[in-house]
Amino acid sequence: MKNIINWFEIPTVDLKRAMAFYESVMQLSLRYENMSNVEMAVFPYQDPATGGALVKFEHFTPSAQGCIIYLHTSDLNATLERVTAAGGECVFGPLELPEDIGSIALFMDSEGNRIGLHQPPL
């Protein structure tokens, strides 16, 4: 097993709004897909065993509760500034973790999901 996580999905209500939010905040381009009436915006990834997407599907509901995924960032403060500029809100952190683990923060996205950010140690 290379990674314990092999796929993640972030629920959306408005996929276009969520795509604009994440493309702005994370400074990347998402790839739109429609699979059996499930709309997705796939995050870029290199390892075919690890990836994820924004998903619009009638059975998925955005939530501020439940599991938290952490997205990688090389500059936590700059990413949090983009979160705010894109209409999101920082709800925790930044917090420097002990033992040279890096820093984390949590934000609320455009859809009402609580998402984590992790910056490895510099």
Backbone hydrogen bonds in HBPLUS format (Angstrom, degrees):
<---DONOR---> <-ACCEPTOR-->    atom                        ^
c    i                          cat <-CA-CA->   ^        H-A-AA   ^      H-
h    n   atom  resd res      DA  || num        DHA   H-A  angle D-A-AA Bond
n    s   type  num  typ     dist DA aas  dist angle  dist       angle   num
A0051-GLY N   A0006-ASN O   3.25 MM  45  6.16 134.1  2.47 107.9 119.4     1
A0008-PHE N   A0051-GLY O   3.04 MM  43  6.61 126.4  2.33 128.2 143.5     2
A0053-ALA N   A0008-PHE O   2.96 MM  45  6.45 145.6  2.08 144.0 153.3     3
A0010-ILE N   A0053-ALA O   2.88 MM  43  6.32 156.6  1.93 150.9 158.5     4
A0055-VAL N   A0010-ILE O   2.90 MM  45  5.91 156.5  1.96 147.6 146.1     5
A0012-THR N   A0055-VAL O   2.80 MM  43  5.72 133.0  2.02 163.2 156.5     6
A0018-ALA N   A0014-ASP O   2.96 MM   4  6.21 164.5  1.98 157.4 162.3     7
A0019-MET N   A0015-LEU O   2.78 MM   4  5.96 156.8  1.83 151.8 158.3     8
A0020-ALA N   A0016-LYS O   3.02 MM   4  6.23 163.7  2.05 148.8 152.5     9
A0021-PHE N   A0017-ARG O   2.96 MM   4  6.20 155.9  2.02 148.4 155.5    10
A0022-TYR N   A0018-ALA O   2.95 MM   4  6.18 175.1  1.95 159.6 158.5    11
A0023-GLU N   A0019-MET O   2.87 MM   4  5.89 160.8  1.91 153.3 159.5    12
A0024-SER N   A0020-ALA O   3.10 MM   4  6.06 153.6  2.17 139.3 146.0    13
A0025-VAL N   A0021-PHE O   2.88 MM   4  6.08 170.5  1.88 157.0 160.0    14
A0026-MET N   A0022-TYR O   2.87 MM   4  5.62 163.3  1.90 142.6 148.1    15
A0027-GLN N   A0023-GLU O   3.02 MM   4  5.21 119.0  2.40 121.1 132.2    16
A0031-ARG N   A0042-VAL O   3.02 MM  11  4.97 160.9  2.06 135.5 139.4    17
A0042-VAL N   A0031-ARG O   2.78 MM  11  4.97 160.6  1.82 144.7 139.3    18
A0033-GLU N   A0040-MET O   2.82 MM   7  5.08 155.6  1.88 146.3 146.4    19
A0040-MET N   A0033-GLU O   2.79 MM   7  5.08 160.7  1.83 160.6 157.3    20
A0035-MET N   A0038-VAL O   2.99 MM   3  5.17 161.0  2.03 144.8 142.2    21
A0038-VAL N   A0035-MET O   3.01 MM   3  5.17 143.7  2.14 105.3 116.4    22
A0039-GLU N   A0056-LYS O   3.21 MM  17  5.14 144.0  2.34 158.5 151.5    23
A0056-LYS N   A0039-GLU O   2.84 MM  17  5.14 165.7  1.86 149.3 152.5    24
A0041-ALA N   A0054-LEU O   2.95 MM  13  5.02 151.0  2.04 138.3 142.8    25
A0054-LEU N   A0041-ALA O   2.89 MM  13  5.02 159.6  1.93 140.9 142.7    26
A0043-PHE N   A0052-GLY O   2.90 MM   9  5.73 163.1  1.93 146.6 152.3    27
A0050-THR N   A0047-ASP O   3.02 MM   3  5.57 173.8  2.03 125.7 127.1    28
A0060-PHE N   A0057-PHE O   2.97 MM   3  5.50 170.9  1.98 126.1 128.7    29
A0116-GLY N   A0069-ILE O   2.78 MM  47  5.69 158.4  1.82 171.3 163.8    30
A0071-LEU N   A0116-GLY O   2.82 MM  45  6.11 162.2  1.85 139.7 136.2    31
A0118-HIS N   A0071-LEU O   2.92 MM  47  6.07 154.0  1.98 154.2 153.9    32
A0073-THR N   A0118-HIS O   2.97 MM  45  5.97 145.3  2.09 152.6 148.6    33
A0079-THR N   A0075-ASP O   3.01 MM   4  6.22 159.4  2.06 155.8 162.3    34
A0080-LEU N   A0076-LEU O   2.93 MM   4  6.17 157.9  1.98 153.4 159.3    35
A0081-GLU N   A0077-ASN O   3.01 MM   4  6.27 148.2  2.11 144.7 153.4    36
A0082-ARG N   A0078-ALA O   3.08 MM   4  6.42 149.9  2.17 143.6 151.2    37
A0083-VAL N   A0079-THR O   2.90 MM   4  6.25 143.9  2.03 144.8 155.9    38
A0084-THR N   A0080-LEU O   3.12 MM   4  6.42 163.4  2.15 150.4 151.9    39
A0085-ALA N   A0081-GLU O   2.99 MM   4  6.22 162.9  2.02 147.2 152.5    40
A0086-ALA N   A0082-ARG O   2.89 MM   4  5.94 140.1  2.05 142.1 151.5    41
A0088-GLY N   A0083-VAL O   2.77 MM   5  4.96 152.8  1.84 156.8 147.3    42
A0087-GLY N   A0084-THR O   3.07 MM   3  5.21 161.6  2.10 107.6 113.0    43
A0089-GLU N   A0108-MET O   3.18 MM  19  5.23 152.4  2.26 137.8 145.0    44
A0108-MET N   A0089-GLU O   2.78 MM  19  5.23 155.0  1.84 148.7 156.3    45
A0091-VAL N   A0106-LEU O   2.84 MM  15  5.59 160.7  1.88 137.3 143.9    46
A0106-LEU N   A0092-PHE O   2.91 MM  14  4.97 157.3  1.96 135.1 139.5    47
A0095-LEU N   A0104-ILE O   2.84 MM   9  5.37 151.7  1.92 153.4 162.2    48
A0104-ILE N   A0095-LEU O   2.94 MM   9  5.37 153.5  2.01 143.6 150.4    49
A0097-LEU N   A0102-GLY O   2.76 MM   5  5.54 165.9  1.77 161.9 166.8    50
A0103-SER N   A0119-GLN O   2.87 MM  16  5.17 155.7  1.93 146.7 154.4    51
A0119-GLN N   A0103-SER O   2.81 MM  16  5.17 167.1  1.82 154.6 158.8    52
A0105-ALA N   A0117-LEU O   3.14 MM  12  5.30 141.0  2.30 139.4 143.2    53
A0117-LEU N   A0105-ALA O   2.81 MM  12  5.30 150.1  1.90 158.5 160.0    54
A0107-PHE N   A0115-ILE O   2.82 MM   8  5.44 159.9  1.86 157.4 164.1    55
A0115-ILE N   A0107-PHE O   2.83 MM   8  5.44 165.6  1.85 162.2 166.6    56
A0109-ASP N   A0113-ASN O   2.92 MM   4  5.46 155.8  1.98 151.1 158.9    57
A0112-GLY N   A0109-ASP O   3.30 MM   3  5.48 159.5  2.34 107.0 112.8    58
